[in-house]
Amino acid sequence: MGKIQMKQIAGMNLHYLNFPFEYFLDSMRSLEIQNIELWGGSPHLFSEDITFKEVGQIRNSIEQRNLKVVCYTPEQCMYPYNLAAKEPIIWRRSLSYFMKNIEIATALGTNRMLITSGKGYYNEPFEEAWKRSKESLSILAEKAEQSGVCLLLEPLQPFESNLVTNVNQVKQMLLGINSPFLKGNVDTVAMAVAGNTLEDYFNVLGSDLIHIHLIDGNSSGHLAWGDGSLPLSHYIEAMEYFDYEGYLTLEIVNPRYYFEPEEALKKSLVEINKIILLNNKIR
């Protein structure tokens, strides 16, 4: 049985969007977080507005602070991109968007990029939208393989998507595409909303589960730890039982944290460290 360690934690810049990117990086240093999952959105890094020279400058800013980008997550829920779009113009634009973002992931020095299934119209046959999503993900998996980037497929909540929203659908999509460059990611909020458990993810996905978004909620919410009701202690026990050695991103999204983002992250770190120390004392 492995031990979860604080060095597996990754901070994320999404709830720092009202502050300059350098403020976020300095905050990570202040909180002694070594890893970051970089959200690719405006104003920090939006692929449609940025040049690769500027991406290089961002990478330098990160490396100068001895931080490591463990995953790149281009925005795909709030912006007009949809890998399962029925309209050809939206579908082509979405593919182009993610193609460029795979190249940005490489330029940032990371070999992982988060991706989601997109969504179909809620009054069309599920199978039609699923087919479009699968085709898109297959194309992107080929591009990812050429670039040496592994795509992490994350299930969403039902209000965000009507395609991949639970562990069995993640498994179905991975099997359907069958690429070593498409693996699984779990978000504890989407997981709880779907009625799944971390044990479900480890049992169903096995070694294909390589990244986790560890956040609190009620069940929804993407809250700082301690502000929701999800069972953090149980999650850590499950990860240790299954010898999980990957990263744990604190993807805090709720607008309540936009004014003091560092405090939300600090609160989460305190709660997680408290559980880890307690578990070590019990052993």
N, C-alpha and C positions, 0 to 999 in steps of 0.2 A: 504493500500500500504506500503510494507516494504522498508527499506533503505539498500542499499548496503554499507558495511563498509570495511575499509582496513583490518580488522582482518580476513576477508574471503579469502584474497590473500594467495596463496601458491607459493613458489619458487620451481624451478626444476633444477636439476644438469646436464641436458643434455648438455647445452652449456658451462658447466664447465669441460668438459671431458679431457681437456688438463692440468688440475690442480688437485692436490690431493683432495680427498674427504673432508678432514678436512678443506681445504681452502674454499670449498663450504659452509660447515657448519658455519665457522667463518664469511663468507660473509653474510649469512642469519642473523646472530646476529647483524652484523654491520648495516644492512639495516632495522633492527627491524621487520623482517618477522618471524612470529611465527610458520607457517606451511610449510611443504615441501611435494611435490610429488616426491618420490624417483624413479629415472630412474635406472632400473637394467641393466646396461651395463658395459663393460670394459672401464676403469680400476677400476671403483668405486665399483660395485657389479654385477658381472656376475655369474649367478647361476651355470654354468658349471665349474667354477673355485673356488668356495667358499664352505667352510664348514659351518655347522650351528653354530659351535663355533665362527667362524669369523662373521657370521650374528649377533650373540649376542654382539660381540664387537662393531660392527657398531651401533647397537641399543643403546648401552651404550654411545657411542660418541654423538649420537643425543640427548639423554635424558639429558646428562650432560650439554648441552647448552639450556635446556628447550624448545626444538623444538618438534614438533609433526608431525609424518608421517600420512598424511591424505589419501594417496593413494600410492600404489606401482605399477610401470609400467615397467615390464620387456621388454627389447628391442625385437621388433617383426617386424620391417620394414627393418632394415639393416642386420639382421642375418638370417641364413638359417632355419627358422621355418615357417611353413605354415599349418594352421589348415584345409585348404581345399585341401591339396596336394593330387594328384592322385596316386603317388607312395607310396606303403605301408610303405617302410622304412622311408620316410620323414614324413609321417603322424604319425607313431608311435613315432618317435623322437620328433616331435612337441608336441604331447600329453604329453609325458614324461616331456618335458621342462616346460610346463605350470603347470603340476601337482606339480612339485618341486617348482615352483615359488609361487603357492598358499600356500605351506608350509612356504616359505620364508616370504610371506606377514604376516602370523600369527606370525612368529618368530620376525618380526620387530615391532609387536604390532599394526598393522593396520588391519582394517576389510574390506578394499577395494582394488581391483586390477583391473587395466585397461586391456582390451583385445580387439582384433580386429578379423575380420571374416576370415582372410587369403584371398587367391585368387585362382581362377581357371585358366586354360589355356584360353587365349583370343580367341582361335578358337574352343573351345568345347561348348556344350550346357550349358547355364547359370544354368539350373536346376540341372545338375549333380554336379557342383561345389558347388552350394547352399546346396544340400543335404549333401555333405561331411562336409561342414562348420557347418551346423546345428547339425549333429551327434557329431562332436567334441565339440561344445559349450554345448550341452546337457550333455555330459560326464563330462565336466569340471564344469558345474553348480552343478552337484551332488557332485563332490569333494569339491567344494566351500561351499556347504551347510554343509557337514560334518565338515569342518574347521571353519565355522562361518565367511566366507569371501564373500562379495558381489562383483561379477564381473561387471565391467562397460564396456558396449559395445560401442566402439567409431567408427563412420564412418570414412573412409579414403578418400583421393583424388583418382580420377580415375587412375592416374599413379601408385598408391600404391596398389589398389585393384579393382576388377571388380564385387564385391559382395555387401557389405554394404558400400554405399557411400552417402546416403541421409537419411533424416528423415523417409520416408515411409519404407525404407528397414530396418532401425533399428526397427521400430514398427513391421514389418512383422516377423523379427527374434525373437523378444521378445514374440510375440503372439505364434509363432510356438513352442517355448521351454517352455514358461509358467512356469518360475521358479521365486520365490521371491528373488533368489540369482543371478539373471541376470537383470541388470537395464541399463538405457541409459546414455551416455555421449555425449556432443557435443563439437566439436572443431570449433571455429569461422572461421578458415581458410577453413577447409574442407566444412563447412556449406556454406560459401560465394561462393566457387568454384562450389558447387552443385546448387546454386541458391535458397537455403533455407534461412529462417530468424529465429531469435531466437523465434519470435512469433510462427512460424511453429512448432518448437520443443516443446514449452510449450503446444501448443494446441493439437498436435498429441500424445506426450508422457505423458503429465500431470505429475502426481506424480512419474512416472518412470524416469524422468530426474533428476538425483541427483548429477551431477558433470559437471563442465564446464572448458574447456581449453580456456582462454580468451587471444587471441593474435592478433596482427595486420598482415596485408598482402596486396597484390596487384593483385588479391585476394589471391593468394598463397604466400608462403614465410616464415611464422612463424617468423615475425619480432617483434622487440621491438615496443611498442606503440609510435606513432609519426613518425615512419619510413615507414608506409604504408598508406593505404587510407580507411581502414574499419571504420565504424561509431561507435566509442567507446561510445559516449554520448547516442546514440540510444540504444545500447546494455544495458547500465546501466539502462536506463529508462524502457526497456522491462523487465529486471530482477526485478526491483522494482515493476512494475505493476503486475507481476505474483508472487510476494512475495517469490522470490528465496532466500533461506537461506543457500545454500550449499557453497562449496569452489570454488575458481576461480584460476586455475593454470596458471601461466605465462610460457607456454611451448615454450621458445625461442629456435630455432633450427639452424637458418642460420649461416653458417661458418664465416660470417663477424664479429660475436661477440665472436669468440673463443679466441681472444687475450685479450680482456677486458670484460669478462662476467658480472662482477659486474656493470659496467657502463650501459650496456644494460638493466639490471634489474632495476637499479636506475632510468633510464629514463622512463621506463614503470610505475613505482610506482608514479613518479611525475605527469605523464599524467593522470593516473587513479584518484589520489587524487584531482587533479585540477577539474575534472568533478564532483566528489562526492561533493566537497565543493561548486561548482557552483550550483548544483541541490539543495543542502540544503539551499542555500541563496535565491533561487527562490521560495521555498515553503513558 
